[in-house]
Amino acid sequence: MAAIESTVHRTSEDFKKNRLAMEALLDRVRKIENDTRQASESSGPKFAARGQLLPTERVGLLLDHDSDFLELATLAGYGYKPLDRHGREVAGGGLIAGIGTISGTRCMICASDSGIEAGAFQPMGLEKLLRIQEIALENKLPFVQLIESGGGNLMNYKVENFVIGGEKYRNLARLSAAGIPVITVAHGSATAGGAYQIGLSDYVIMVDGHAKAFLAGPALLKAATGEEASEEELGGARMHCSTSGLGDYLAHDDRDAIRIAREVIALLDWEKDTAATGTAPAPRYSAEDLMGIMPIDNNRAVDMREIIARIVDDSDFHDFASQYGRDTICGKARIDNIAVGIITNNGPIDPAGAAKAAHFIQACCQSGTPLLYLNNTTGFMVGRSYEQSGSITHGSMMIQAVSNASVPQITLFCGASFGAGHYAMCGRAFSPRFCFSWPNARCAVMGSEQAANTMEMVARAKSARSNKPVDEEKLSEQREKIIHNFEKQADVFATSARLLDDGVIDPRDTRAVLAKALHICLDAQTRTTHPLSFSVPHP
């Protein structure tokens, strides 16, 4: 393979402007994450008084020492709620979720963020839970739950959340039946439907004096039947571990529960995660450059090979059909010694580029090579010549290939992801194994100016047909309204809030995040599970 020769000028004014803009966006992401963390940790005195650990402390103890934690969907639900009383922007959906190593085994971890509103589901919390369950199932990751939740917020009850929410229970049953262990630590309350999250687990650890699981608590029980019973009688940890059989292990406190969970996972003797063979050569160019390469203005061109050069081993890239469909870049490289097929764009996708990409996807499926999409396109080329050249036909071929690829696909939104180009480059609806965004990424059916111009032309044509004068003031108001509506939904603070990706990452961490994702995908392919015809029942 040939190493990419970079032409980036770090001292140029454009590079400096791009870097400053990227840093500002990244700072905003980090502020939202810090606000959420502070909101949870502000409950520390209450937890300490009860002899409990904060959710972040529980996750920290659960993970192996010095191991990394790939946190997912930290912006889930951002902007759905007003600022809290301290002026903080709280996101995350009421869950701390991510992939980390426990007793040498890579697991999906989902912890109720009970420091915020007692762990009640926050906006987009259900969607976040369903997504991480999907990732765990696809990638054969043991699913570890740390539960302490007030359940759904009845003040914000929505019937669709109740109906669709049943999917989280179905997913737990499917995980277990697929031979993927579900390990649950009940740190506190799990009432009504939440009790089934415990019941559908393979291993249950309950904290004495704190864990509670019942379908109806004392107040509801009395209101419904007139019967009086204490919380411990109805669903306390001791009762469930000694009488109902729901609990498998009774823990003295949070620390003891985490210790037991780590022992349970260690004794699964789960096939250990693979490591790359040997030490992978680092890229020849600094990851710091990624902060200044991508222009914030999506209309400005960038050579995506400059991005590739800073994330692949030794900056080596084997360009595929480089003289054909030149604005669509396809080729193979290695990331942490793992072979990967890369598809990206230096502009809109034309018929030749779409045909080339479809061919390349097929070739990668034939060789079993995972695919990485680096999204940076304003969509498909339009116009008479492109339509006559088969833009629809070849674009459909590319979408067919993406939809039916038999290898793991990972998507990274590096810049623009507009129109049908978003679909052809394996957007969220096409179920990539992982889907991450850079802080500058933008997604929309088209640019805001294009949308406004289109509707203006429609309005002017309508006035001409009816022989009426154009109301310029009204047209100007319409234009501003359309642009505002598109702009407020296009950036990562809107898309990531809606779970249209799995999280926003620092561009400098791209190589490490992609390497981890690729290892997870390959481990899943080689891991042997022992599926059941149904999930493991409790006594």
N, C-alpha and C positions, 0 to 999 in steps of 0.2 A: 504493500500500500504506500501511497505517497503522502507525506506530511503536508498539511495545509500551510501555505505561506501567508501570514497575517500582514495586512496593510493598515491596521488600526494606528491612529496617531493619538496617543494619550494626552498630548499637550494642546490638541486642537480645541477651539472654542466650542464646537459642536459636542465633542466628547465631554467636556466639562459641564455643559448645560444638561446633557443627558444624565450624567452622573448625579448632579444636584437634584434633578427632578425625580430620579429613581430613589435616591436617599430619602427625599421628602415623603414619597409614597410608602416606602418601607417603614419609616418612622411612624406613619399613621397606623399601619398594620400593627406594629409593636405596641403602640399606645392603647389600641383597643384590647389587645391580649393582656396587657398589664392592668388595664382598668378592670377587666373581668377577674383576673387573679386577685387583685386588691379587694374587690367586692366580696369574693369568697373568703379570703383570709381575714377580713374584718370580723368574721364570726368566730375567730380563734378563741377569744375569752370564753364564749359560751361552750365551745367544744371542750376546752380544757377543764371547765367546771364540771362537765359531765364525764370527764375521764376519757374523752375521745380524741382521735387524730383528725386533722383537717383532710379533706379529700386529696389535696396535692401531696400531703405527707403519706397518705396510704399508698398512693401510686408510687411515690419515691421509694418506700420500703419494699414494695412488691418487686421492683425492677432489680436486676443484678447490679452490683456496685460498678460504677464507671461505664455502664452500658448506655447507649443512646436511646432516645425515645422519639419516634416519628409521630408527633401529634397531628391529628387530622381535624379539618373543618373547624378551626378556631374562630372563624368569623360567622359561623352559622347563626342566623337570626339577627345579625347586626342591622340596626335601623328599624327593627320591628317594634321596639319599645322606646318610650322616652328615656332621657337620662335619669339615673337614680338620684336620690336626694343629695348625693355628694358630687353630682355633675359627671358621673362616670358613664361611659358607653359600654354596656355589658352585652357580650355575645356568647357564643358557644353552645347554645341550645340546652344549657343546664347539664351538660355532660363533658367529662374529660375523656377523650378517646384517642387511641393511637396504637402503634405497633412497637413493642419493646421485648426485651429478653428477660425471661423469668426462669431461674434454675437452668440456664443454658438453652432454653427453648423459646423460640420466637413466638409471641402470642399477640392476639388482638385484645386490648384492654379497654374496658368501658366502665368509668366510675361516675356515679351520681355526684354532681357538684352540689352537695347538700349544704354548703356554706352560703348558697344563694337561694332564698325562698324555700328553705328546707328540702332542696332537691327536686322541687316540682318541675315538670317539663316546661321548658322555655320555648319561645317561638322557634320552629324548625328543629326542635329536639327529636321529635319522632322521625323526621326525615333523616336526621343524622344517625340515629340508632339503626334504622333500616339499612343505610348505606354501609356502615361498618360491619353489620352482620353479613351483608352481601360480599364484602371484601374478605371477611374471614372464611366464608363458605367457598368462594372461588379459589382462594390461596391456601386452603387447608391449615388455617391457623387456629389453635385452641382459643376458645373464647372465654375470657375471664371478666366476670362482672363484680364490681364492688357497689353494692346496692344500699342506698339509704334515701328514700324518696317519699315526698308527700303525695306523689301521684300527679294526676292532671289537675290543673288549676280550674276549679269549677266556676270561678268568676269569668273565665275565658273559654268556657265549654263550647266546642264545635262538634257537631254530630259526625262530620267526616273524619275527624281525628279518632273518634271512638270506633268507627267502622273500619277504617284503614289500619288503625292501631293494632288490630288483631294479627296483622302480618308479622309483628315482632315476636309473637308467640309461635307462629308457624315457622319462622326462621330458626328459632331455638330448637324446635323439634326436628327440623331438617338438618341442622348442624349435627345434632346427636346421632340421628339416623345415618348420616354420611360418615360416621366414625370419627367425627371431630369433637373432642371433649368440650363440654360447657362446665366451667367451674365458677361457682358463685359464692361470694362472701357477703352475708347479710349483716351490715354494720348497724342498721337501724330499721325503720319502718318500711314495710312493703305491703300495702293494703290493696284490697279489691283486685283489679287486674294485675297489679304489680306482684301479687303473691304468686301468680303463675310463672313469673320470671324465675322464681326460686323453684317452683314445682317442676319446671321443664329443664332443670339442670341435672347434670350427671353427678356432680359432687357439690354438696352444700355445707358451708361452714357458717355457723350462726354465733354471734357475739352475745354472751350471757348478759342479761339485764338491759340490753339495747335492741337487739334484733326482734322484730315482730312481723308476723305474716298471718293475715286473716282476710277472709272475703268480706266480712262485715265487722267493724269495730264495735266496742261497747255501746256507743251512742246509737249507731244505726241498728244494732241488734235489738236494743230496747225499744226503739221506735217502731221496728218492723214486727217484732214478736212479743215484746214485753219481758223477754228474758234478760236477767242481769248477770253479767260475768266480767271479770277483770281482764285486762289486756294479756296478762300472763296466762290465764286460763284459756283464753281464746287463741292466742298465737305467739306466746313467748318462746324464746329460744330453748329453754329447758323442756317445755312441753313438747315442742316439735322434735327435739333430739331423743326424748325418752318415751313419748307416747304416740304421736301421729306418724313418726318415721320420716317426716319431711327433711329434718336436718341430719347430716351425717357426722358432723364434728361440732362439739360445743367449745367455743373459745372463751378465755377469760376476759380478753379485751381486744381492741383493734390490732395491737401488735402481735398478740398470740394468733389471731385469725390470719393475719398476713403470713406469719411463720408457717401455719398449717397449709395455707394455699400454696406456698412455695414448695413444701414437701410433697403435696399431692401432685404438683406438676413435675417435680423431679422424678417421682416414681411412675409417671406415665411411661417413662422410657421412650418418649416420643423421638422419632428419628431426628437426629441433630441437624441443624442447619449447615448447609455446605458453605465452604469458603472458596474464594477464587484460588486457582492453582498458581502459586508463586506471587510475587509482588508485581502489581500492575504498574507500568510506567505512567507517570503523571503527564498531563498535557504540557506542551512546550510553552504555553502562554498562561499568564496569571488569571485566576478566576476573578480577581478584582476588576479586570477589564469588562466583565459582564455588566457592571454597574453603569458603564458609559457608552456601550455599543448601541443599544436599542434606542431609537428616537422615540420621544413621547408622542410626537405627531405621526399618526399612522400613515399619512400620505407621503412620508419621506422614506426613500429606499434604504435598505440595509442588506448587506451580503450575509446570509445566514450561515455561510461556511465559517464566518468569524465566531459564531456561537459554537458551532460544532468543534472548532479547533480548541476550545477551552473546556470541553466536557469529556472528550474521548481520549483513550489511552494514546500517549505520545503524539496527539493531534493528527494521527493517521486516519485517512478517510479514503475509501475506495469508491470513487464516483461511478455511478451506474448510468450508462447512456447519456453522458454529459453533453453531447452535441445535439440532443433531441429534446424538445420541450424544456428549454434551458432554464426557464424561471421556476420550474419544479425540480427540486434537488432530491435525488434518491441515491443512496449508497450504503455501504456497510462499514462498520468500525467496531471497536471494542470499548466497553466501559467496565472497568475493574475486571478485565480479562474475559468478560462475557460478550460474545458476538451479538451485534444488534443491527437491524436494518433501520435507517433513518430516512424520514420523509419530511421535507420542509419546502418553503417557497420564498423566492425573491420578488414576488409580485403576484398578480392575479393568476389563477389556474386557467390555462388555455387547453384546447382539445388534445394537443400533443402531450402536454404535461399530465393530463388526467390519464391518458392511455399508458404513458410511461409508468406512472404511479401504480396503476392497476396491475401491470405486468410485474413490477417489482414486488408488490405485495404477494402475488402468486408465487414468485421465486422464493421469497422468504418463508412462505408456508411450506413449500416443497423441502426446504433445507431445515425447517424447524427453528428459524431465527426469529426471536422476538422483534416487534416493531415499535419504534419510537417516533411520534409525530411532534414536531416542533412548529406549533401553529403561528404563522405570521402571514396572513393573506386577507385581502379585501374581498375575496370571493372569486367567482368565475368571470372570465372575460366575456363581454357581451358585444353585440354588433352583427351586421349582416354577414361578414366574412366568417366570424366565429360560429354563428348559427349554421351556416352552410357547410362548415368544416366538421360539424357533428358535435358541437359543445354539449348538447343534451345527451347524445348517445355515449360519448366518452366519459362525461361526468357521471352518468348512470353506471358505467362499467366500474369506475373508481369506487362509487358508493357500494356497489355489489361486492367488490373485493374487500372493502373495509368491514362491511356487515358480516361477511362469512369467513373472515380470516381465522385460521385454525391455530394461530400462535398468540401468545399474550401480547396485548397492545397497550402502550402507555402514552398518554397525551400530556404535553406541556404547552400551555398558552404563553408564548413569549411576547406577543404583540397583538396585532389585529386578528380577529377570527370572525369574519363577516359573511353573511349570506350562506349560500349553499357550500361555500368553501369550508364553513364550520362543520358541516355534515361530512364532507369528503375527507376532512382531516381528523376524523374520529372524535367528534365532540361528545359531550356527556351522553346523549341519547343513544350512542353506538356502543355503550358499555365497555369503555377501556378498563383494564384492570385497575389502573390508577390514573388520576387526572389532576394535575397541579397547575397553578398559575403563578406568573411573576406579578409584582405589584402594578406594573404598567399595562397589563393585558386588558383588552377590551373585546366585548362580544355583542353583536347585534345583527339583525336581519340585513341591515345596511347602515351606512353612516348617517348621522343626524341631518347633515346638510342635504344629502341625497334624498332622504325621506321628505324633508321640507320642500325641496325643489320639485319633487314628483307631485306632491299634493297641490303646490302652487300652479303647476301646469294644468292639472285636472280642473282646478277652480277657474282658471282663465279660459280654458276651453269651454267649460260649461257656460260662462258668461257670454262668450262669443256666439254659442249656439242659440242662446235665448235673446241675443241682441240687447243685453243689459250691460251697463258700465261696471267695471271692476271696482269693488269696494276695497281700495288699497289699505285703508286702516284695518279693516277686518282681516284682510289677507296677511298683513304684517303680524297681527295678533296670533293668527293660526300658525304662522311660521315659527314664532317664538315658542308657542305651546308645544309644537311637534318636536322642535330641537330640545327643549327642556325635558320632555317625556323620554326621548331616546337617550339623552346624555345621562340622566339619573339612573338608568338601568344598565348602562354599558360597562361601567368599570368594575373592578374586582370587589369593591365594597358592596356592590349590588349583587353580582353574580355569585360570589362565594357565600354571601349571606343566605342565598337561596339554594345552597348545596349543588351548584352547577359545576363545582370542582371539589377536590378533596382537601384543598387548603392552598394558601398563598405562601410561597417559599422565597427566601432570600436568593437572588440569582447566584450569589457566590456559593451557595450550598447545593446547587443543581447537580453536580457530579455525584456527590455523596447520596443525595436523595434518590437519584435515578439508579445508582448502583444497588442501594438497598432494595428498591422496588424490583429490580431485575432479579436479584438473588431470591427474593420472596416468590416471584413467579416461577423461577426454575426449581426451587425447592418443592413447590406444590406439584410440579410435573413428575418429580422423582419420588415423592413421598407415597408410601403405601398406607392406606387407611383400611379399616375393617368395617364396612357399612353394615347397618342393621336394617331390618324391615320396618322398624319403628324406633323412637327414641327410648332411652332407658327409663323405666318407671321407678318411682319410689314405692316403698312398701305401703 
